[in-house]
Amino acid sequence: MNSPFLVTAQWLEQHINDENLVLVDVRMSPVGLVPKKDMLAEFARGHLPGAVYFDIDDVADKNTSLPHMLPTAKEFSAAAAKLGISEQHTLVFYDEGNQFSAPRGWWTFRNFGAQQVYVLDEGLNGWVARGNKLETGAAQPKPAIFNARFNADAVVNMQQVAQAMHDKVQILDARAAPRFYAQAPEPRPGLHRGHIPGSINIPYGDLLEGGRFKSLAALEKTFLDKGVDINAPTIVSCGSGVTAAVLALGLLSLDAQQVKLYDGAWSEWGLLSGNQPIAQN
């Protein structure tokens, strides 16, 4: 049995022309790549038929130097409406197929009030692998109205993370193990190496097998093997709040009730020497 938040390429083949369906491309330039890849150009070169492109980097809080922090509900509403998306649409998010950024799109729209929100398992690569065609050129959506209602309970800031550490709330970090254990440099300049004290490393790729999310049973085993209590209050983090959403999707698929995402993530925590990031627990 698989996550209720996923759809397959086979499902999409049958529903791609559904009137209420909107496909949302949320591919992102790889972290640390300079200059950044032009994702609108990538979209124009080939995307799922009828898809629109949502720029996670651009639809963000412009009053902070931290990357792709959530925008205000007003800013989000305007951006979604321009793409022809309303909160009533059935939304399917996809990336290349590595699930790097699709769950972040899913998590963002879900927490701004969209009701029917899914991730395409295996993404664009899985669609193409089945012999399906891509569309080229820019999207031409008809404007819509998105009535955003932000779920503030889904997000925590640095102060709340510090309090959670004191209260021994479990904190999960989706970064690769070498970064977590300070064995590899951070891809963003100016950041310390290490991790939030007491946090548990679950690289987001551990929830996947060949670009597909593991079954619910295998997801549960992955978390339990790391000592995670699925029913306990949990904060998910990563480098900049993107792959943390992969862990959130996994936990919520298992009916976890208390999952919050640290949006500043290591981009914020690792910036300040006073936080005393450490290499090992």
Contacts in CASP RR format, 6 or more apart in sequence:
PFRMAT RR
TARGET T0000
AUTHOR 0000-0000-0000
METHOD contacts of the structure
MODEL  1
MNSPFLVTAQWLEQHINDENLVLVDVRMSPVGLVPKKDMLAEFARGHLPG
AVYFDIDDVADKNTSLPHMLPTAKEFSAAAAKLGISEQHTLVFYDEGNQF
SAPRGWWTFRNFGAQQVYVLDEGLNGWVARGNKLETGAAQPKPAIFNARF
NADAVVNMQQVAQAMHDKVQILDARAAPRFYAQAPEPRPGLHRGHIPGSI
NIPYGDLLEGGRFKSLAALEKTFLDKGVDINAPTIVSCGSGVTAAVLALG
LLSLDAQQVKLYDGAWSEWGLLSGNQPIAQN
1 215 0 8 1.000
1 216 0 8 1.000
1 217 0 8 1.000
2 121 0 8 1.000
2 213 0 8 1.000
2 215 0 8 1.000
2 216 0 8 1.000
3 213 0 8 1.000
3 216 0 8 1.000
3 219 0 8 1.000
3 249 0 8 1.000
3 250 0 8 1.000
3 253 0 8 1.000
4 253 0 8 1.000
5 106 0 8 1.000
5 117 0 8 1.000
5 118 0 8 1.000
5 119 0 8 1.000
5 249 0 8 1.000
5 252 0 8 1.000
5 253 0 8 1.000
6 118 0 8 1.000
6 119 0 8 1.000
6 120 0 8 1.000
6 121 0 8 1.000
6 213 0 8 1.000
7 15 0 8 1.000
7 92 0 8 1.000
7 118 0 8 1.000
7 119 0 8 1.000
7 120 0 8 1.000
7 121 0 8 1.000
8 120 0 8 1.000
8 121 0 8 1.000
8 122 0 8 1.000
9 120 0 8 1.000
9 121 0 8 1.000
9 122 0 8 1.000
9 123 0 8 1.000
9 126 0 8 1.000
9 127 0 8 1.000
9 129 0 8 1.000
9 130 0 8 1.000
9 132 0 8 1.000
10 130 0 8 1.000
12 23 0 8 1.000
12 48 0 8 1.000
12 92 0 8 1.000
12 120 0 8 1.000
12 127 0 8 1.000
13 130 0 8 1.000
13 132 0 8 1.000
15 21 0 8 1.000
16 23 0 8 1.000
16 48 0 8 1.000
16 49 0 8 1.000
18 90 0 8 1.000
20 88 0 8 1.000
20 89 0 8 1.000
20 90 0 8 1.000
21 89 0 8 1.000
21 90 0 8 1.000
21 91 0 8 1.000
21 92 0 8 1.000
22 52 0 8 1.000
22 83 0 8 1.000
22 84 0 8 1.000
22 85 0 8 1.000
22 89 0 8 1.000
22 90 0 8 1.000
22 91 0 8 1.000
22 92 0 8 1.000
23 48 0 8 1.000
23 49 0 8 1.000
23 50 0 8 1.000
23 51 0 8 1.000
23 52 0 8 1.000
23 92 0 8 1.000
23 94 0 8 1.000
23 120 0 8 1.000
24 51 0 8 1.000
24 52 0 8 1.000
24 53 0 8 1.000
24 54 0 8 1.000
24 83 0 8 1.000
24 85 0 8 1.000
24 91 0 8 1.000
24 92 0 8 1.000
24 93 0 8 1.000
24 94 0 8 1.000
24 105 0 8 1.000
24 109 0 8 1.000
25 43 0 8 1.000
25 47 0 8 1.000
25 48 0 8 1.000
25 51 0 8 1.000
25 52 0 8 1.000
25 53 0 8 1.000
25 54 0 8 1.000
25 94 0 8 1.000
25 95 0 8 1.000
25 124 0 8 1.000
26 53 0 8 1.000
26 54 0 8 1.000
26 56 0 8 1.000
26 93 0 8 1.000
26 94 0 8 1.000
26 95 0 8 1.000
26 101 0 8 1.000
26 102 0 8 1.000
26 104 0 8 1.000
26 105 0 8 1.000
27 39 0 8 1.000
27 42 0 8 1.000
27 43 0 8 1.000
27 53 0 8 1.000
27 94 0 8 1.000
27 95 0 8 1.000
27 96 0 8 1.000
27 101 0 8 1.000
27 124 0 8 1.000
28 39 0 8 1.000
28 56 0 8 1.000
28 57 0 8 1.000
28 95 0 8 1.000
28 100 0 8 1.000
28 101 0 8 1.000
28 242 0 8 1.000
29 36 0 8 1.000
29 37 0 8 1.000
29 39 0 8 1.000
29 57 0 8 1.000
30 37 0 8 1.000
31 187 0 8 1.000
31 188 0 8 1.000
31 239 0 8 1.000
31 240 0 8 1.000
32 187 0 8 1.000
32 188 0 8 1.000
36 57 0 8 1.000
39 53 0 8 1.000
39 55 0 8 1.000
40 53 0 8 1.000
40 55 0 8 1.000
40 138 0 8 1.000
43 51 0 8 1.000
43 53 0 8 1.000
43 137 0 8 1.000
43 138 0 8 1.000
43 139 0 8 1.000
44 136 0 8 1.000
44 137 0 8 1.000
44 138 0 8 1.000
45 136 0 8 1.000
45 137 0 8 1.000
46 134 0 8 1.000
46 135 0 8 1.000
46 136 0 8 1.000
46 137 0 8 1.000
47 53 0 8 1.000
47 124 0 8 1.000
47 134 0 8 1.000
47 135 0 8 1.000
47 136 0 8 1.000
47 137 0 8 1.000
47 139 0 8 1.000
48 94 0 8 1.000
48 124 0 8 1.000
48 127 0 8 1.000
48 134 0 8 1.000
48 135 0 8 1.000
49 133 0 8 1.000
49 134 0 8 1.000
49 135 0 8 1.000
50 135 0 8 1.000
50 139 0 8 1.000
51 94 0 8 1.000
51 135 0 8 1.000
51 139 0 8 1.000
52 83 0 8 1.000
52 84 0 8 1.000
52 85 0 8 1.000
52 139 0 8 1.000
52 141 0 8 1.000
53 83 0 8 1.000
53 139 0 8 1.000
54 79 0 8 1.000
54 80 0 8 1.000
54 83 0 8 1.000
54 93 0 8 1.000
54 105 0 8 1.000
56 68 0 8 1.000
56 101 0 8 1.000
56 104 0 8 1.000
56 105 0 8 1.000
56 108 0 8 1.000
56 242 0 8 1.000
57 67 0 8 1.000
57 68 0 8 1.000
58 79 0 8 1.000
59 71 0 8 1.000
59 75 0 8 1.000
59 76 0 8 1.000
59 79 0 8 1.000
60 67 0 8 1.000
60 68 0 8 1.000
60 69 0 8 1.000
60 70 0 8 1.000
60 71 0 8 1.000
61 69 0 8 1.000
61 70 0 8 1.000
61 71 0 8 1.000
61 72 0 8 1.000
66 240 0 8 1.000
66 264 0 8 1.000
66 267 0 8 1.000
66 268 0 8 1.000
67 188 0 8 1.000
67 240 0 8 1.000
67 267 0 8 1.000
68 240 0 8 1.000
68 241 0 8 1.000
68 242 0 8 1.000
69 263 0 8 1.000
69 264 0 8 1.000
70 76 0 8 1.000
70 108 0 8 1.000
70 150 0 8 1.000
70 155 0 8 1.000
70 263 0 8 1.000
71 79 0 8 1.000
72 150 0 8 1.000
73 112 0 8 1.000
73 148 0 8 1.000
73 149 0 8 1.000
73 150 0 8 1.000
74 148 0 8 1.000
76 108 0 8 1.000
76 112 0 8 1.000
76 146 0 8 1.000
76 148 0 8 1.000
76 150 0 8 1.000
77 112 0 8 1.000
77 145 0 8 1.000
77 146 0 8 1.000
77 147 0 8 1.000
77 148 0 8 1.000
80 86 0 8 1.000
80 109 0 8 1.000
80 112 0 8 1.000
80 144 0 8 1.000
80 146 0 8 1.000
80 148 0 8 1.000
81 143 0 8 1.000
81 144 0 8 1.000
81 145 0 8 1.000
81 146 0 8 1.000
82 141 0 8 1.000
82 143 0 8 1.000
83 139 0 8 1.000
83 141 0 8 1.000
83 144 0 8 1.000
84 141 0 8 1.000
84 142 0 8 1.000
84 143 0 8 1.000
84 144 0 8 1.000
85 91 0 8 1.000
85 109 0 8 1.000
85 114 0 8 1.000
85 141 0 8 1.000
85 144 0 8 1.000
85 146 0 8 1.000
86 144 0 8 1.000
86 145 0 8 1.000
86 146 0 8 1.000
86 147 0 8 1.000
87 112 0 8 1.000
87 113 0 8 1.000
87 114 0 8 1.000
87 115 0 8 1.000
87 146 0 8 1.000
87 147 0 8 1.000
87 148 0 8 1.000
88 115 0 8 1.000
89 114 0 8 1.000
89 116 0 8 1.000
89 144 0 8 1.000
90 116 0 8 1.000
90 118 0 8 1.000
91 106 0 8 1.000
91 109 0 8 1.000
91 114 0 8 1.000
91 116 0 8 1.000
91 117 0 8 1.000
91 118 0 8 1.000
92 118 0 8 1.000
92 119 0 8 1.000
92 120 0 8 1.000
93 102 0 8 1.000
93 103 0 8 1.000
93 105 0 8 1.000
93 106 0 8 1.000
93 109 0 8 1.000
93 117 0 8 1.000
93 118 0 8 1.000
93 119 0 8 1.000
93 120 0 8 1.000
94 102 0 8 1.000
94 119 0 8 1.000
94 120 0 8 1.000
94 123 0 8 1.000
94 124 0 8 1.000
94 127 0 8 1.000
95 101 0 8 1.000
95 102 0 8 1.000
95 123 0 8 1.000
95 124 0 8 1.000
96 123 0 8 1.000
96 124 0 8 1.000
96 125 0 8 1.000
97 120 0 8 1.000
97 122 0 8 1.000
97 123 0 8 1.000
97 124 0 8 1.000
97 125 0 8 1.000
97 126 0 8 1.000
97 211 0 8 1.000
98 208 0 8 1.000
98 211 0 8 1.000
99 119 0 8 1.000
99 123 0 8 1.000
99 204 0 8 1.000
99 205 0 8 1.000
99 207 0 8 1.000
99 208 0 8 1.000
99 211 0 8 1.000
99 213 0 8 1.000
99 246 0 8 1.000
100 204 0 8 1.000
100 242 0 8 1.000
100 243 0 8 1.000
100 246 0 8 1.000
101 242 0 8 1.000
102 119 0 8 1.000
102 120 0 8 1.000
102 123 0 8 1.000
103 119 0 8 1.000
103 243 0 8 1.000
103 245 0 8 1.000
103 246 0 8 1.000
103 248 0 8 1.000
103 249 0 8 1.000
104 241 0 8 1.000
104 242 0 8 1.000
104 243 0 8 1.000
104 245 0 8 1.000
105 245 0 8 1.000
106 117 0 8 1.000
106 118 0 8 1.000
106 119 0 8 1.000
106 245 0 8 1.000
106 249 0 8 1.000
107 154 0 8 1.000
107 245 0 8 1.000
107 248 0 8 1.000
107 249 0 8 1.000
107 261 0 8 1.000
108 245 0 8 1.000
109 117 0 8 1.000
110 117 0 8 1.000
110 151 0 8 1.000
111 150 0 8 1.000
111 151 0 8 1.000
111 154 0 8 1.000
111 155 0 8 1.000
112 146 0 8 1.000
112 148 0 8 1.000
112 149 0 8 1.000
112 150 0 8 1.000
112 151 0 8 1.000
113 147 0 8 1.000
113 148 0 8 1.000
113 149 0 8 1.000
113 150 0 8 1.000
113 151 0 8 1.000
119 213 0 8 1.000
119 249 0 8 1.000
120 127 0 8 1.000
121 211 0 8 1.000
121 212 0 8 1.000
121 213 0 8 1.000
122 129 0 8 1.000
122 210 0 8 1.000
122 211 0 8 1.000
122 212 0 8 1.000
123 211 0 8 1.000
124 134 0 8 1.000
125 211 0 8 1.000
127 134 0 8 1.000
128 134 0 8 1.000
153 260 0 8 1.000
154 259 0 8 1.000
154 260 0 8 1.000
154 261 0 8 1.000
155 260 0 8 1.000
155 261 0 8 1.000
155 262 0 8 1.000
155 263 0 8 1.000
156 164 0 8 1.000
156 235 0 8 1.000
156 260 0 8 1.000
156 261 0 8 1.000
156 262 0 8 1.000
156 263 0 8 1.000
157 262 0 8 1.000
157 263 0 8 1.000
157 264 0 8 1.000
158 262 0 8 1.000
158 264 0 8 1.000
158 268 0 8 1.000
158 269 0 8 1.000
160 260 0 8 1.000
161 171 0 8 1.000
161 196 0 8 1.000
161 235 0 8 1.000
161 237 0 8 1.000
161 262 0 8 1.000
161 269 0 8 1.000
164 171 0 8 1.000
164 233 0 8 1.000
164 235 0 8 1.000
165 171 0 8 1.000
165 196 0 8 1.000
165 197 0 8 1.000
165 198 0 8 1.000
169 232 0 8 1.000
169 233 0 8 1.000
169 234 0 8 1.000
169 235 0 8 1.000
170 200 0 8 1.000
170 228 0 8 1.000
170 229 0 8 1.000
170 232 0 8 1.000
170 233 0 8 1.000
170 234 0 8 1.000
170 235 0 8 1.000
171 196 0 8 1.000
171 198 0 8 1.000
171 199 0 8 1.000
171 200 0 8 1.000
171 234 0 8 1.000
171 235 0 8 1.000
171 236 0 8 1.000
171 237 0 8 1.000
171 262 0 8 1.000
172 199 0 8 1.000
172 200 0 8 1.000
172 201 0 8 1.000
172 202 0 8 1.000
172 228 0 8 1.000
172 234 0 8 1.000
172 235 0 8 1.000
172 236 0 8 1.000
172 237 0 8 1.000
172 244 0 8 1.000
172 247 0 8 1.000
173 180 0 8 1.000
173 195 0 8 1.000
173 196 0 8 1.000
173 199 0 8 1.000
173 200 0 8 1.000
173 201 0 8 1.000
173 202 0 8 1.000
173 237 0 8 1.000
173 238 0 8 1.000
173 266 0 8 1.000
174 202 0 8 1.000
174 203 0 8 1.000
174 204 0 8 1.000
174 236 0 8 1.000
174 237 0 8 1.000
174 238 0 8 1.000
174 239 0 8 1.000
174 243 0 8 1.000
174 244 0 8 1.000
174 246 0 8 1.000
174 247 0 8 1.000
175 195 0 8 1.000
175 201 0 8 1.000
175 203 0 8 1.000
175 238 0 8 1.000
175 239 0 8 1.000
175 243 0 8 1.000
175 266 0 8 1.000
176 184 0 8 1.000
176 203 0 8 1.000
177 183 0 8 1.000
177 201 0 8 1.000
177 203 0 8 1.000
178 184 0 8 1.000
179 186 0 8 1.000
179 193 0 8 1.000
179 194 0 8 1.000
179 239 0 8 1.000
179 266 0 8 1.000
180 194 0 8 1.000
180 195 0 8 1.000
180 199 0 8 1.000
180 201 0 8 1.000
180 203 0 8 1.000
181 194 0 8 1.000
181 195 0 8 1.000
181 201 0 8 1.000
181 279 0 8 1.000
181 280 0 8 1.000
182 193 0 8 1.000
182 194 0 8 1.000
182 195 0 8 1.000
182 277 0 8 1.000
182 278 0 8 1.000
182 279 0 8 1.000
182 280 0 8 1.000
183 193 0 8 1.000
184 193 0 8 1.000
185 193 0 8 1.000
186 192 0 8 1.000
186 193 0 8 1.000
186 239 0 8 1.000
186 266 0 8 1.000
186 270 0 8 1.000
188 239 0 8 1.000
188 240 0 8 1.000
188 267 0 8 1.000
190 271 0 8 1.000
191 266 0 8 1.000
191 267 0 8 1.000
191 270 0 8 1.000
191 271 0 8 1.000
192 270 0 8 1.000
192 271 0 8 1.000
192 273 0 8 1.000
192 275 0 8 1.000
192 277 0 8 1.000
193 277 0 8 1.000
193 279 0 8 1.000
194 270 0 8 1.000
194 277 0 8 1.000
194 278 0 8 1.000
194 279 0 8 1.000
195 201 0 8 1.000
195 266 0 8 1.000
195 277 0 8 1.000
195 278 0 8 1.000
195 279 0 8 1.000
196 237 0 8 1.000
196 266 0 8 1.000
196 269 0 8 1.000
196 275 0 8 1.000
196 277 0 8 1.000
197 276 0 8 1.000
197 277 0 8 1.000
197 278 0 8 1.000
197 281 0 8 1.000
198 281 0 8 1.000
199 237 0 8 1.000
199 281 0 8 1.000
200 226 0 8 1.000
200 227 0 8 1.000
200 228 0 8 1.000
201 226 0 8 1.000
202 222 0 8 1.000
202 223 0 8 1.000
202 226 0 8 1.000
202 228 0 8 1.000
202 247 0 8 1.000
204 238 0 8 1.000
204 243 0 8 1.000
204 244 0 8 1.000
204 246 0 8 1.000
204 247 0 8 1.000
205 246 0 8 1.000
206 222 0 8 1.000
207 213 0 8 1.000
207 214 0 8 1.000
207 219 0 8 1.000
207 222 0 8 1.000
207 246 0 8 1.000
207 247 0 8 1.000
207 250 0 8 1.000
208 214 0 8 1.000
209 218 0 8 1.000
213 219 0 8 1.000
213 249 0 8 1.000
213 250 0 8 1.000
213 253 0 8 1.000
214 222 0 8 1.000
216 253 0 8 1.000
216 254 0 8 1.000
219 250 0 8 1.000
219 253 0 8 1.000
219 254 0 8 1.000
220 230 0 8 1.000
220 254 0 8 1.000
223 230 0 8 1.000
223 251 0 8 1.000
223 254 0 8 1.000
224 230 0 8 1.000
228 234 0 8 1.000
230 251 0 8 1.000
230 254 0 8 1.000
230 255 0 8 1.000
230 256 0 8 1.000
231 256 0 8 1.000
231 257 0 8 1.000
231 258 0 8 1.000
232 258 0 8 1.000
233 258 0 8 1.000
233 260 0 8 1.000
234 251 0 8 1.000
234 256 0 8 1.000
234 258 0 8 1.000
234 259 0 8 1.000
234 260 0 8 1.000
235 259 0 8 1.000
235 260 0 8 1.000
235 261 0 8 1.000
235 262 0 8 1.000
236 244 0 8 1.000
236 245 0 8 1.000
236 247 0 8 1.000
236 248 0 8 1.000
236 251 0 8 1.000
236 259 0 8 1.000
236 260 0 8 1.000
236 261 0 8 1.000
236 262 0 8 1.000
237 244 0 8 1.000
237 261 0 8 1.000
237 262 0 8 1.000
237 265 0 8 1.000
237 266 0 8 1.000
237 269 0 8 1.000
238 244 0 8 1.000
238 247 0 8 1.000
238 265 0 8 1.000
238 266 0 8 1.000
239 265 0 8 1.000
239 266 0 8 1.000
239 267 0 8 1.000
240 264 0 8 1.000
240 265 0 8 1.000
240 266 0 8 1.000
240 267 0 8 1.000
241 261 0 8 1.000
241 262 0 8 1.000
241 263 0 8 1.000
241 264 0 8 1.000
241 265 0 8 1.000
241 267 0 8 1.000
244 261 0 8 1.000
244 262 0 8 1.000
244 265 0 8 1.000
245 261 0 8 1.000
248 259 0 8 1.000
248 261 0 8 1.000
250 256 0 8 1.000
251 259 0 8 1.000
252 259 0 8 1.000
262 269 0 8 1.000
269 275 0 8 1.000
269 277 0 8 1.000
270 277 0 8 1.000
END
